[in-house]
């Protein structure tokens, strides 16, 4: 990728954005790009006149004592991976550019951010919503692309976009997986070989509940039990939660209707993994 496509300040990003007329798509990332990110980049490239990718490890969405410091930062590799996609703008700001010393305004999405990931990671979605709102304001995209793997994040951003009347279409791309079913994630690099072998248990647990759903099971408790039963067969799996929820509200369902979001968070060793299936009739 030509160096001129990389910008590091808000002023540079806004100036580049104004230079090019037409529809803009943006793919917000924290870098350490993998095939899941690139599938979103490819789709955004096809659906827009111009394309921006953001690379910013957002400190506001990490808990104190979390893995912010060890989160992989691979900017040169990321730029090389993006080169085939004719990206018009890569915005990779420093922390102080997004959160200057006097920063004190945050976006707090309420109910939909409270269960599941919100309960396990207090303040996480406040950080996500804040940085995404800032990126939307800086880059003024027509469409923004996010992965289904982070299903609650997608729901929070959709809610924020509606509530704040932001003129951005939220486009959701399918979860990309390894051949054994493990959802692609930048955190997968933390898995030791034996942990990597154990990690597809999340996918198998989701498949167990999906298969029950396809056989006609409509009791939410039974679907959650099916996921837990499968997870319990893997000694390395430490379950944080399993969920069978309304995909619009994330409220746990007892009697399922036309669709359900199956999701879970599981620790394999020290690495925390999440995954989900969105099922419809």
Secondary structure, 3 states (H helix, E strand, C coil): CCHHHEECCHHHHHHHHHHCCCCEEEEEECCCCCHHHHHHHHHHHHHCCEEEEEECCCHHHCCCCCCCCCCCCCHHHHHHHHHHHCCCEEECCCHHHHCCCCCCCCCCCCHHHCCCHHHHCCCHHHHHHHHHHHHHHHHCCCEEEEECCCHHHHHHHHHHHHHCCCCCEEEEECCCECCCCCECCHHHHHCCHHHHHHHCHHHHHHHHHHHHHHCCCCEHHHHHHHHHHHHCCCCCEEEEEEEEECCCCCCECCECCCEEEEEEEEEECCEEEEEEEEEEC
